[in-house]
Amino acid sequence: MNRRLTLIYWKSEKFWLGKLLEYPEIMTQGETLEELEENIKDAYNLMAMEDVPEGYLTKEIAI
């Protein structure tokens, strides 16, 4: 399942910084916009999988 989220981003002196509009507590940086996007995806996945034990199952549901 591909979920679309909104990345808010800006350039600091050295890095691109960004966070997710829907989850403002998830924030990261990257040397390039591409690296920032990969890092924010990794940060989101880490947050989503926190406290999920190994051997988990998945199922798509309609919401």
Number of C-alpha atoms within 10 A of each C-alpha: 6 4 4 6 12 10 19 13 18 12 14 9 5 10 16 19 21 22 22 18 14 11 13 11 11 16 19 21 22 18 12 14 17 10 15 22 20 15 17 21 17 13 16 19 11 12 13 10 10 9 8 9 8 6 5 6 7 5 5 6 6 3 3
